[in-house]
Amino acid sequence: MKLFTIGNGSVSDYLRSNISSLKDKIASYTDEQIMNSDFDEWVEYLTKKYQVEPITFFVNATTRSLHETTIQQYNPWSRMGSAYGEPEYYNLDGYNIDFKIPFAGDSVLLKCQPSTYTFTSYEIVDFQRSTESSYGYITIRLSYTNQEIKSFGEQLEEKIDTAFKNRFKNFEETSGYVNNEVRSYNEHLESTVRQLLNERKNKASDFFSISKALKIPLNLNSSAPNLTPIPLKKPHRANLNEPKQHAPEKQYYIDDADFENIVRIIHICGTALEESARTFNRFNEEELRDYIKGMLTSHYENAVTGETFRRVGKTDIQIQRDDKAAFIAECKVWHGIKLFSDAIDQLFCYATWKDTKLSLVVFNKDNKNFAGIQQQVQNWIKENCKSYKQWNSNIWDCVKYREDTGRDVRLAIALYDVSIKELPSSKKN
């Protein structure tokens, strides 16, 4: 499969089709809808509806997988002719290394060719579309024979990482060209919407004027005077005949998929903090929290709060779903295992009986032995949790029993190192 190919159309073609769809939508509105609704509300609604989300790759969240395979290698001796019995290809044992890269944005854009492009082949082996609730993925494959892998020796990791970065930079560069066109489209969209709506309103106004002059009675919809544009997000409709029995338990909780997505977003932030430790080391606890909160806010609109009053105190981060329950997180700077345990107790104190998805995010700023901290946290988890799964070196997904509610709670513990590593004296000079 290839991305950014003209065979799937151009980015400009796709954006023009959006405008065409916008025109058709406006043309479909009745005169009553246009004349009896707030003009600016229509502008806001249609602008949001027809905006195109640019492509964003989260390369720091890339995962790798290794698979044995058979690799075809061209045999140059086959040019001597079939009389020599040389095959055109040899089959050699080797490996496929797959890099799975998450992305957000309009998936269609990845298959369209931008106005500015190179003649690079953007080959991928797997593609998953993004949705409103989940990231999409592309998978880039590197293939090596056994002999090639062995020849890398101790530089294997470096060689593979360099090869991936060289391949992926072409995808990033071309997605930048795509996003330039999308950015221009979005910047002019509101004015386009206003122009098209004004044309439709003038047409409706002419009809109303002629009808009035001819004294033709208009059969308006009974709800027409109160018509308003449909909001971009579907509003919650209360059940007018709500049953008296207790609702299913799952509707009170943030589901597992949302919880895992939130933790992944936190991990992307934490990884970025680690990579720029010299910048973020000077941040205090609240500033580190605000950085993570800002990223969560970009994904969960109007749902993320900080320093929110709950039960006996204020929790650092809270994400509500349907105004029924919350994901709760605390952000702490590492000051020893005792204070770490106290932070978990504090987190549980903030949580109501309905909150079964919690997270503690810990930042190491001063301790040079980060591996030692990881081991202390691991030991604490083994002693205090019913079970756990370690996602990676930073995150533990734990199940902990709450005695006060008699419920199991899913607790994500994330640990990130933002300490500053001193350079050798020879490199300082």
Steps between C-alpha positions, in 0.01 A plus 500: 500500500623849411413833659492848342431367149315685224306181425287580804454860392673818612463686828356798311240270336397371843470850644297615198265206550448620858400844371268337247338301780467824701321668209261206465429509873417871499286461189298229676382735777147635467427871477341480845816350652715771351274793586391391847832390647799693629742563216817494715398169655477350153843637416654352814334162453590458133856625551559237769324230303707547186836568659768245408729372774867501395723195540707465817739208544593392854839351420596487870223244549626271220504129580719234335446133424739239357398213268698229326455497122646393168656777291538490123836631384576567134759274341714702253630177343153429367574748218733241347197312373295198596765265355709551810213401728524811715172608664396863481460521879642322802285437809691594814404475868448837662286727717226758462507782753162678509470854640142588600457878517178656641351810341207736541317690229294439188612159373403581141782754483765229533389345173488825301789664320584858607582775251862486615644150501808291427534185294556292813307174537300516824460127553318368807380151591198593714264790540230566760273803472469741789160558659355756740587270791824331392827564319577360160819309418739454211754218499838537331703185440875455482629165370846350552666169426660306783839589359421872505372484859816320615723750319360786711649343814481726806369784282180308421267729700663815361493373140133400518398825674686710242346309209150551643554873559632544145195323360249676724633853442359481145153432645533793743621736228217415262234512774630854564423590137153349547440698818602826330210458257264397780605801707426737213163331442400530869610865518270597211214268590302740718497773234392241241216385727386860553501572129299188412253558785452862395423390145248247632349758738459756220320240293269417790442869567395555137247219531356642823476849348318382187267284705411793723437729203265243347335443841570126479475343848805300599460159664783520751604204703364543852850483640652729237525815716720309744717317250868490585786315332575151620808519725816326393485271801177314544336619824412256773130418493356402835280191511151631574388158618802402703453162674513497876743208523871570535678571177771253385822552688705577190318822433647651817858442402742612237544189290827313454561631148472864612717432804773342290486784249538757780802312637654486150462878467665546840782272384557708187529808725728320744728381222523856363589625849777240530644590160513869598603451862730804503198717424244337728722419798453853632119468486325450831230243570215725392671603175568138406138420573380789282709373208326161513162660563544716189558196279198319648285809445582492127356146484204525740326826430336673798557192717840555663538699821789560736505559875141376522331473840401139574402350836778604740735695276601614151612251238755606237324377184143383444328389180124464507291293267133583458514690831472168682845389603862601478848391421717637779874554494760635739839637391788476746874561509691200637607542863530138609282190516323615821367817336422297187277271710345803670418645156307184410307523827427865421376405153264241649366756746401728211325221311131435558356149497424542128859588401672177403753642253786687668856598417810619683763678288840531668793714381857439611687831504796448735584131544773382261415131556174484302529122466499477879176702515342271242592199712352656815174571318496146359546354850223721641262388227576132567428547871190720478311412181290195413651481150681713246623518141800705401435679170859620470785619722291805601146371558343238727131415455392378845188362668467608865223413745321780687391386842269798554289425189565129456597563136802434285654817358709521185805710582754614238837593649724700266860588585713743296860614537554874449825514696796669336791276407828683543729486200860377542738789571669450160172570321410801710800689364 
